[in-house]
Amino acid sequence: MSERSSSSTPKQGAFAPAKEKAGRTPAKAVEVFRLEAARRLLEDSARNVDQIAGLCGFGDEERMRVTFQRHLGVAPRDYRKRFSTAARGQPKVKA
């Protein structure tokens, strides 16, 4: 019975080969993809921050804010103020 239960449950570190190959776990990779998508939308889109959070899979603005703080050290609204195309004199693209 113990053999069956141990073989039917994933072992700890089941994603170790993926982490070694990519340098991060699959969950962290997805988080980085979401962050990059949100960064592009904040720079080039007229959508509000809550809409962007939903579109990029964060679920809500708070989760996106925490991710931005952890990876970039800045809140999404502050990121937009610094890097928005409108701040550089270019028109925002409606998305």
Backbone bond lengths (Angstrom), bond angles and torsions (degrees), N, CA, C in turn:
res aa  C-N    CA-C-N  psi(-1)  N-CA   C-N-CA  omega(-1)  CA-C   N-CA-C  phi
1 M - - - 1.442 - - 1.524 110.77 -
2 S 1.314 117.86 -40.75 1.454 119.26 -179.58 1.527 111.57 -66.47
3 E 1.359 117.62 -31.19 1.462 119.72 177.06 1.515 110.66 -64.02
4 R 1.311 116.42 -43.84 1.455 121.21 -178.60 1.527 111.27 -63.98
5 S 1.320 117.62 -46.41 1.450 120.45 -177.74 1.529 111.16 -66.40
6 S 1.312 117.58 -34.37 1.462 118.77 -179.76 1.531 111.50 -75.22
7 S 1.333 117.94 -29.68 1.457 119.28 -179.31 1.523 112.16 -83.53
8 S 1.327 118.71 -19.59 1.458 120.26 -178.26 1.526 112.75 -92.27
9 T 1.309 117.26 -9.57 1.464 119.79 177.97 1.515 109.47 -107.22
10 P 1.317 117.09 142.42 1.462 118.34 179.44 1.521 110.99 -65.62
11 K 1.291 114.85 141.86 1.459 119.53 178.25 1.515 109.27 -79.92
12 Q 1.307 114.89 152.80 1.457 119.59 176.52 1.518 108.23 -61.17
13 G 1.303 115.29 134.44 1.456 119.01 -178.50 1.515 113.00 84.09
14 A 1.322 117.16 23.35 1.461 120.71 -179.35 1.519 112.02 -60.43
15 F 1.329 117.75 -24.41 1.453 121.22 179.99 1.525 112.31 -96.75
16 A 1.308 116.78 12.54 1.465 120.10 -178.73 1.526 112.67 -56.76
17 P 1.350 119.73 -42.75 1.469 118.20 178.17 1.532 112.31 -61.39
18 A 1.321 117.84 -39.35 1.470 121.27 178.23 1.520 110.21 -65.91
19 K 1.320 116.95 -39.64 1.459 120.49 179.86 1.523 110.57 -65.77
20 E 1.331 115.89 -41.51 1.467 119.30 179.23 1.522 110.69 -64.16
21 K 1.311 116.78 -40.96 1.460 121.13 -176.89 1.523 111.98 -71.47
22 A 1.326 117.11 -45.05 1.463 121.30 -175.07 1.525 112.98 -98.06
23 G 1.318 117.29 -13.50 1.450 119.98 -179.15 1.521 113.60 84.99
24 R 1.332 117.31 2.32 1.460 121.14 178.20 1.522 109.43 -156.81
25 T 1.308 115.94 161.88 1.463 120.38 178.24 1.523 109.28 -72.84
26 P 1.328 117.83 161.18 1.465 120.23 176.55 1.527 112.56 -56.78
27 A 1.316 117.99 -38.57 1.468 120.80 179.25 1.524 111.29 -64.23
28 K 1.323 117.02 -41.49 1.471 120.11 178.20 1.525 110.85 -67.55
29 A 1.326 117.18 -35.87 1.458 120.66 177.67 1.529 110.15 -62.92
30 V 1.317 117.51 -44.18 1.468 121.43 177.91 1.526 109.85 -62.10
31 E 1.319 117.12 -42.04 1.460 120.71 178.57 1.529 111.23 -59.53
32 V 1.316 117.12 -42.16 1.459 120.99 179.50 1.527 110.79 -67.00
33 F 1.344 117.95 -39.65 1.468 120.59 176.54 1.523 110.86 -61.61
34 R 1.326 116.57 -42.74 1.465 120.65 177.75 1.526 110.97 -62.97
35 L 1.305 116.67 -42.53 1.456 121.72 179.53 1.529 110.51 -60.90
36 E 1.318 117.16 -45.53 1.465 120.87 -179.90 1.522 111.29 -64.06
37 A 1.313 117.48 -41.00 1.471 120.84 177.73 1.529 110.24 -63.27
38 A 1.326 116.92 -43.09 1.465 121.00 179.90 1.525 110.60 -65.94
39 R 1.311 117.78 -39.67 1.470 120.83 178.04 1.522 110.80 -59.41
40 R 1.342 116.76 -46.23 1.467 120.18 179.60 1.525 111.48 -61.65
41 L 1.329 116.49 -43.47 1.465 119.21 179.96 1.526 111.79 -66.96
42 L 1.305 117.64 -38.50 1.464 120.06 177.60 1.531 111.02 -63.90
43 E 1.306 116.70 -35.69 1.461 121.08 -179.34 1.525 112.50 -74.15
44 D 1.330 116.94 -39.17 1.460 120.77 -166.87 1.524 116.16 -118.32
45 S 1.306 118.22 -1.70 1.457 121.24 -173.64 1.524 111.57 -115.68
46 A 1.312 115.26 153.86 1.465 120.89 175.76 1.527 111.67 -92.32
47 R 1.314 117.83 0.92 1.473 121.22 -179.73 1.521 110.76 -64.84
48 N 1.341 115.42 151.93 1.464 117.92 177.84 1.525 110.31 -79.29
49 V 1.299 115.98 165.32 1.467 122.24 -173.35 1.528 111.36 -61.47
50 D 1.320 117.96 -39.60 1.459 120.60 -179.94 1.527 111.23 -64.60
51 Q 1.315 117.43 -39.90 1.466 120.93 177.04 1.520 110.73 -63.42
52 I 1.310 116.28 -43.61 1.462 120.90 179.67 1.532 110.71 -62.22
53 A 1.320 116.31 -41.65 1.469 120.04 178.42 1.525 110.35 -58.67
54 G 1.318 116.94 -44.07 1.461 120.81 178.89 1.517 112.73 -66.51
55 L 1.316 116.88 -44.62 1.463 121.29 -179.50 1.528 112.53 -62.30
56 C 1.310 116.22 -33.72 1.465 120.53 -176.31 1.525 113.60 -90.73
57 G 1.329 117.16 0.00 1.459 120.07 174.19 1.514 115.85 90.45
58 F 1.322 117.46 12.04 1.468 119.49 178.83 1.526 112.02 -77.23
59 G 1.312 117.08 -22.20 1.462 120.33 -179.40 1.511 112.07 93.32
60 D 1.313 117.08 -48.67 1.462 120.30 177.55 1.532 110.08 -155.41
61 E 1.314 113.73 168.68 1.462 120.45 -176.18 1.534 112.57 -62.14
62 E 1.322 116.89 -35.99 1.470 120.82 -178.21 1.530 111.43 -63.28
63 R 1.326 117.23 -44.13 1.465 120.03 179.32 1.524 110.72 -63.54
64 M 1.335 116.01 -39.01 1.455 119.37 178.16 1.529 110.04 -66.40
65 R 1.319 117.27 -40.57 1.462 121.25 179.67 1.527 111.05 -60.89
66 V 1.311 116.15 -44.64 1.469 120.72 179.99 1.536 110.26 -62.23
67 T 1.325 116.58 -41.71 1.466 120.51 178.97 1.524 111.15 -65.51
68 F 1.327 116.90 -43.22 1.467 119.85 177.19 1.522 110.42 -61.26
69 Q 1.311 117.41 -44.29 1.474 120.98 179.99 1.528 110.65 -60.71
70 R 1.319 116.10 -43.86 1.465 120.35 -176.97 1.533 111.60 -66.98
71 H 1.325 117.18 -43.12 1.460 120.31 -175.52 1.524 114.33 -89.09
72 L 1.324 116.96 -36.70 1.462 120.12 -172.50 1.526 114.19 -114.92
73 G 1.327 116.73 -14.17 1.457 120.62 179.98 1.515 113.70 73.79
74 V 1.329 117.18 22.56 1.455 121.76 -178.08 1.532 109.00 -149.02
75 A 1.324 116.47 149.37 1.460 121.56 177.43 1.531 109.62 -77.00
76 P 1.332 118.13 153.64 1.465 120.47 -179.88 1.527 114.04 -54.98
77 R 1.320 118.15 -40.63 1.470 120.38 179.94 1.533 111.31 -64.60
78 D 1.316 116.36 -39.25 1.462 119.79 177.81 1.528 111.00 -70.09
79 Y 1.325 116.10 -37.01 1.465 120.24 175.99 1.531 109.33 -59.01
80 R 1.336 116.97 -45.81 1.459 121.35 179.83 1.526 110.97 -60.94
81 K 1.321 116.86 -42.74 1.469 120.12 179.72 1.530 111.33 -59.65
82 R 1.316 116.46 -37.78 1.466 120.59 -177.42 1.525 113.66 -79.86
83 F 1.336 116.81 -37.09 1.458 120.08 -167.87 1.520 115.88 -117.95
84 S 1.309 118.09 2.09 1.453 120.77 179.44 1.522 110.65 -62.88
85 T 1.329 116.74 142.26 1.458 120.16 178.13 1.522 110.46 -62.53
86 A 1.318 118.22 -29.19 1.465 121.48 177.47 1.529 110.56 -64.50
87 A 1.331 116.90 -33.03 1.460 120.63 178.97 1.530 110.82 -68.80
88 R 1.340 116.74 -21.15 1.465 120.96 178.60 1.518 111.79 -98.23
89 G 1.343 116.29 12.06 1.453 119.95 177.31 1.512 114.70 84.92
90 Q 1.332 117.76 9.80 1.461 121.19 178.66 1.528 108.26 -104.55
91 P 1.323 118.74 146.89 1.454 120.28 -179.78 1.525 111.35 -69.31
92 K 1.321 115.41 146.20 1.454 121.05 176.08 1.519 109.16 -74.41
93 V 1.319 116.77 147.14 1.451 122.34 177.34 1.514 107.76 -93.42
94 K 1.328 116.48 129.42 1.461 119.07 176.29 1.500 108.69 -78.41
95 A 1.329 115.82 130.38 1.469 119.64 -179.84 1.500 110.39 -124.91
